[in-house]
Amino acid sequence: MSDIEIAKSVELDKITEIATKFGIQEEDLIPYGKYKAKVDNQLMKKLENRDNGKLILVTSINPTPLGEGKTTISIGLSDGLNRIGKKSILALREPSLGPVFGMKGGATGGGYAQVAPMDEINLHFTGDIHSITSANNLISAMIDNHLYFGNKLKFKKVIWKRCMDLNDRSLREIKVGLSDEKNMVPRNDGFDITVASEIMAILCLAKNLKDFERRVGNITIGFNENDEPIKVSDLKAQGAVTALMKEAMNPNIVQTLEHNLAFIHGGPFANIAHGCNSVMATQMALKLGDYVVTEAGFGADLGAEKFVDIKCRKSGLKPSAAVCVATLKALKYHGGLDVKECMLENIPALENGIENLLKHVDNIKNQYGINVVVAINKFASDTDREIEFLSEKLREAGVELSLAEVWAKGGAGAIDLAQKVMKIADKENIKFVYEAQDSLQTKIEKIATKIYGAEGVEYTEEAIKEIEDIEKLGYKEYPVCIAKTQYSFSDNAKDLQCNSPFKIHVSEVILKTGAEFVVVKTGKIFTMPGLPRIPAAEDIYVDDEGEIVGIF
């Protein structure tokens, strides 16, 4: 059966029953039908004196077209922990429509390790991402309205972009104000995908609604004739934006196919944004569970680094353990094989590809300071000889391997992984890759050399000037959020093995005073992705019985 057929075959419990089982009372719920709900943020006041559970971070190797199953492993691990008597809760990101209709597909797991209702979560869910789109574009509308009525704030440059939650490369660069109406001010503009919007980042990093409003007011939207920043608060737009986002700020809950609790809230990409679910949802889950399994997007060079250096630094969260996910097929792909060849046993290619895994494991252990176990998402094509070879390599590195069969068996396929995670989750520990006092260039270079393995960083003249301007404005202590291809440690998506010395190439540096970090664009990275030649949207339809088919 397909993922969506499996999801439809399981009879779900009412979300009120799931919530009650995990300590959330009906009075704290805002239901969205039978199987979805939001949790009122006021619940945190009732829970503030409770001890936190242990936080488990799930990350992976650099992703490949074969898929690694990081979300599937996260869901299976949480179900596995519940099967062995621990109260485990998931804290995941919301899917974006961009990948759902593009190449990657949905983000609700697979097989018998899924969150449900799968189709609803992958499409409109509770409307959070639509709220972010509206809030973002309200700011754009108010900027252009301000220009139309005389530009009292003396905008010389607008840096705020519009957004939409679809992959549409045609909107990367546009011109607005072309109607020839009197007072209309034509200007260059563009669209980001909604999950790259600063509003999304603020949703995921804000402590509460007041903190959200403060951060929105602080967003830099442009510069005046004296090169001074203009903020959202100068437009008096922060109140209306917060009103649009009031309901979206409440975390969402759903269930796994094994009827366990899952928070799904916030959805920034990890290649162009910071790649972690909301701090509010994570903190609420930690008050309710013995273990909280959370996922950071893409490989440990991107999502896990930003989880540590942005999310944990800002929130005080400290993971107790990490899981690094891989497949034998993906490791052989990193070892130089094409997609079809990866299905066959090939020890030399596996040995080459293991280097990618070992670099991520070393980063997690020694750069982030987190105990780690490797989870292999097992496939029928995996051979005993390959598994033993990988296991020996990991033993030499001092890391345990667990074979996870969660797609076929759900939580039962993650019992070994759950036990190994519990064994290493004996302390809360974390190390930052750089210090807050470091210059922005030092921060970028520490990530590039320590985490990516680059020999250095090259900057365009424009990027150097942008860094100097940001530091002059007093934002040197902000964390950096590096926008880089997810497919390689380098900024070249085709250089999978990184055998030759390489440098990271910084093209643009963007100040995000609401999110309180600095985005650093490298290589050929776009904040508005495009669709592939054959988009997933071509196979999605509604059948004669009114059921959605084709989401994967």
Stockholm file with secondary structure:
# STOCKHOLM 1.0

chainA/1-552         MSDIEIAKSVELDKITEIATKFGIQEEDLIPYGKYKAKVDNQLMKKLENRDNGKLILVTSINPTPLGEGKTTISIGLSDGLNRIGKKSILALREPSLGPVFGMKGGATGGGYAQVAPMDEINLHFTGDIHSITSANNLISAMIDNHLYFGNKLKFKKVIWKRCMDLNDRSLREIKVGLSDEKNMVPRNDGFDITVASEIMAILCLAKNLKDFERRVGNITIGFNENDEPIKVSDLKAQGAVTALMKEAMNPNIVQTLEHNLAFIHGGPFANIAHGCNSVMATQMALKLGDYVVTEAGFGADLGAEKFVDIKCRKSGLKPSAAVCVATLKALKYHGGLDVKECMLENIPALENGIENLLKHVDNIKNQYGINVVVAINKFASDTDREIEFLSEKLREAGVELSLAEVWAKGGAGAIDLAQKVMKIADKENIKFVYEAQDSLQTKIEKIATKIYGAEGVEYTEEAIKEIEDIEKLGYKEYPVCIAKTQYSFSDNAKDLQCNSPFKIHVSEVILKTGAEFVVVKTGKIFTMPGLPRIPAAEDIYVDDEGEIVGIF
#=GR chainA/1-552 SS CCHHHHHHHSCCCCHHHHHHHTTCCGGGEEESSSSCEEECTTHHHHHTTSCCCEEEEEEESSCCTTCCCHHHHHHHHHHHHHHTTCCEEEEECCCCHHHHHSSSCCSSEETTEEEESHHHHHTTTTSHHHHHHHHHHHHHHHHHHHHHTTCTTCEEEECCCEEESSCCGGGSSEEECCSCCTTCCCEEECEEEGGGSHHHHHHHHCSSHHHHHHHHHHCEEEEETTSCEEEHHHHTCHHHHHHHHTTTTSCEEEEETTSCEEEECCCCCTTTSCCCCCHHHHHHHHHHCSEEEEECSSSIIIIIHHIIIIIIHHHCCCCSEEEEEECHHHHHHHTTCCTTGGGSCCHHHHHHHHHHHHHHHHIIIIISCCCEEEEEECCTTCCHHHHHHHHHHHHHTTCCEEEECHHHHGGGGGHHHHHHHHHHCSSCCCCCSSCTTSCHHHHHHHIIIIIICCSEEEECHHHHHHHHHHHHTTCTTSCEEEECCSSCSSSCTTCCSCCSCCEEEEEEEEEETTTTEEEEEESSCCSSCCCCSSCGGGGCEECTTSCEECCC
#=GC SS_cons         CCHHHHHHHSCCCCHHHHHHHTTCCGGGEEESSSSCEEECTTHHHHHTTSCCCEEEEEEESSCCTTCCCHHHHHHHHHHHHHHTTCCEEEEECCCCHHHHHSSSCCSSEETTEEEESHHHHHTTTTSHHHHHHHHHHHHHHHHHHHHHTTCTTCEEEECCCEEESSCCGGGSSEEECCSCCTTCCCEEECEEEGGGSHHHHHHHHCSSHHHHHHHHHHCEEEEETTSCEEEHHHHTCHHHHHHHHTTTTSCEEEEETTSCEEEECCCCCTTTSCCCCCHHHHHHHHHHCSEEEEECSSSIIIIIHHIIIIIIHHHCCCCSEEEEEECHHHHHHHTTCCTTGGGSCCHHHHHHHHHHHHHHHHIIIIISCCCEEEEEECCTTCCHHHHHHHHHHHHHTTCCEEEECHHHHGGGGGHHHHHHHHHHCSSCCCCCSSCTTSCHHHHHHHIIIIIICCSEEEECHHHHHHHHHHHHTTCTTSCEEEECCSSCSSSCTTCCSCCSCCEEEEEEEEEETTTTEEEEEESSCCSSCCCCSSCGGGGCEECTTSCEECCC
//
